[in-house]
Amino acid sequence: MTVDRFVEDRRARWARLGNLIAEANGRVERLAPNDVLELGRLYRSASSDLAVARRDFALDAATERLNDLVAGAHALVYSEAPTSGRRLRRFVLHELPASVRSNSRYTAISIAAFVIPLLATFAIGLLLPEIAATALPAETRQHLAERRLWTDIPEGFRPLEGPLIIVNNVRVALLAFAGGLTAAPFSPSCRATASPAASSRSPLRTARSSSPASSCPAAPVSASRGRSSGRATAAVATPCVLPARRRSG
């Protein structure tokens, strides 16, 4: 089949789809109910035509125009109603409180698991300072007493300390995530985590201590709007051929 015959056999359907897109003008609510059903039917048909066109006539201008047509129809078929003030108020005043109430038991357990250890360790720190003092390494306590932060890293050591700090932060994040999934048996303890700069494991600890400045829909769909050419490009998925583009709003 030639490209001219391919286009001629489908021209009427494509023209009707283009008219529906123009009538909707970005909002499918402007169409009549029957027109909405027709829009969906023509969109699926045009998507199938696009799959054939991209296979057999990938470099033809007709394929590019059909791609633009399908992308425009996709924006209507999968459009969402804009968020209104009424919907926002309903969510804040009704839906969100209802969701919290339905999960009140789990919410209370989570709050208790956070607040009770917090208050307990705070009270221990006030009543038993000698125990609280052991929560941090001696070097870190000295830096805190001298009002020095672990971020005071000599310039010569910063390229080496940077990766250690990143590794430490990633480790803490992974442990916290794993602890949340496993009822906290593997989560970090309540004791403060010293930075790699102040940790006794740091290979630079000895060298720095000598420095006076040291411290511690089922089918995948994709489409995008080409910025350089100003033309929408849609990818074809199997078995359901649907172009997709990011919806704004």
N, C-alpha and C positions, 0 to 999 in steps of 0.2 A: 504494500500500500504506500502511495506517495503521501507526502506531507500535505499537499493541496487537497487530496481526497479525504485525508484524516480530518483536516480542519473543516471542510465543507459539510461532512456528515454530522458534525457536532456543533456547528456554528449557532444554531437556534438555541440549544440548551445553554451554551456559554453566554449568549446575549441575554437570555432571561435571567441567568444568575447575576450578570452584571447589573441589570435593572433592579433586581432585589437589593443588591448591595448599595446602589445609589439611593433607593427609596429609604432604606434603613438609616443611612447617613451616620453610621457608627453606633446606633442603638437598635437592637432587634425588637424593642418594645414598640417601635413605630410601625411594624409590619402587622398585618392581619393574621389571625391564627392559621388560616389556610396557607398564607404566604410563608409563614415560619416553617410549616411542614414541607412546603415546596423547596424552601431554602436548604433544609437539611438534605433532602433527596438530591437536589442538583449539586450540592457540595460534595456528597459522596461520589456522584457520577463524575464530576470534574476531577476529583482526586484520583480516580482510576484512570481517567484520560491522561492526567499528568504523569502517572507512572509509565504508561505506554509511550508518551511523548519523550520523556527523559531517556527511555531505553532506545527508541528508534530514531528520534530527531533531536538529540541532545543539544546540538549547536544551532538549531533553527530559531529564528526570532519568534515564531509562533509558540514554541515551548516556553520562552521567557514571558510572553504575555499571559499564557495560561498559568504559569507559576504565580504571577502577580494576582490573577483573578482568584486562584485557590487560596492564596495567603489572605486576601481581603475577606473572603467568605469565612475562613477559619476564625478570624478575629470576631466575627459576629456569632458564629455557632458556639464558640467557647467563651463568649464575653460574660462578665459578671456585673450584677447591678452595683452601681456606686454606693459606697457607705454613706448613709444619711445620719443626721443628728438623732433621729428617732431610734434607728437601729443601734447606734452607739449607746444611747441612754438605756435602752432595753438590755443591752449586754452588761453594762456596768451595774445597773440597779436590780436586775432580775436574774439573768443567766449566770453571771459570775458568782453572786452569793449562793445561788442554788447549787452550783458545782462545788463550792466550798462546803456547804452543808452536807451534800451527799458523800463527801470524803472527809468529814470532820474527824473521824476516828484516826485516820492515817495522818491528817494534818496535825492533830494534837500529839500523836506519838513522835512525829518529826520535830515539832517544836520542843517537846520535853527532852528528846535525845540531844538537842543542841543547848538548851538553856540550863538544864540541870548540871551537866559537867562544867559549863561556863561559870555558874555561880559557885559550884563546889571548889573549883581551882582558884577562883578569885578569893573565896573565904580562906582557903589554905594559905594563899600568898600573904594575906593580911595577918592571920593568926600565927603562922609558922614561917617566918621569913627565911630561916635556915634551910627549910625544905624547898621553898621557891627558888632560892639561890642556886640549887643544884640543877634546875631545869635548863640552864644555859651553860656552855663551856666557860671556863675561867677567862679565856681571852675575850670572849664576847662580853662578859660582865664588865671587864676592865674598860672596854671600848665604850660601853653604855655609861659607865661612871664618869668617863672623860668627855662625854657628849660627842663621841666620834661615831660616825656611821660606817657600815661596811662598804658603802659606796665610795669611800675615800681610798681609791686604788691608785697606786703610783702608775704613771703613764707607761712605764716600761713593762708592767705586768698586765695591763689591760687587754692586749690581744690574746694573752694566755688565759686570763681569768674569765673572759667573756664566754667561751664555750662551756666552761665548768658551771657557770651560773645558769646557762640555758639548760644543760643536762639536769641540774638540780631542780629547776622549775618544772621541766617536763616530767621528771620522776615523781614529784609531789602531785602533779595533776593526774597522772596515771594511777597513783596509789589512792587518791581521793575518789576517782571515778570507780576503781575496782572496789573500794570500800563501800561506796553507795550501792553497788550492785550485789554485794555479798554481806549485807547487814553489818558492815564496818569491821570485820575481823582483820582486814588487810589495810585499813586506812591509816594514815599517819597518826602518831600519838599526839596527845595534847601539848607535849613539850615543843617549844619553838624550834623550828628547823634552822640551823645556822647556815649561812650562805657558804658556798665553796671557798670564798675568800677567808672565812674565819674557821672553816672546818679543819679538824686535825688531820683529815684524810688528804687535804690539798697538798700536792707536791711542792707548792710554792710557800707553804706556811713557814718553813725554816728560813728561806731566803728573805721573805717579807718581814719577819720578826726583827731582822737586823736593821731594817729601814726605819728612820724616825717618823716617816709619814705613813707607815703601813697600818691597816685596820682590817677588820673583817666584812490511654485508655488502655490498656493491656499492651498494645503495640507501641514501640517507641516512636515519638514524633519529634521532628525538629525543623525549625525554619528560622531565618534571621534576616534582618534588613541590611542589605549591603550598603555601607556608608559611602564607599567610593563611587559606586555606580548608581546609588539611589534606587536599586531594584531589589525586591524581596526574593530570597532564594529558599525554596522548600525542599526538604529531603523526603524521600519516599520510603515508607516502612511496609513490611510484609507481615501478615496478610492484609491488614487494613491500611490503606495509603492515606495518611493524614499529614499535612504540613503543620507545623506548629511555630508559633512565634511568641515571644514574651508579651504578656498582657500588661499594659500600664494601668496604674491605679489599683 
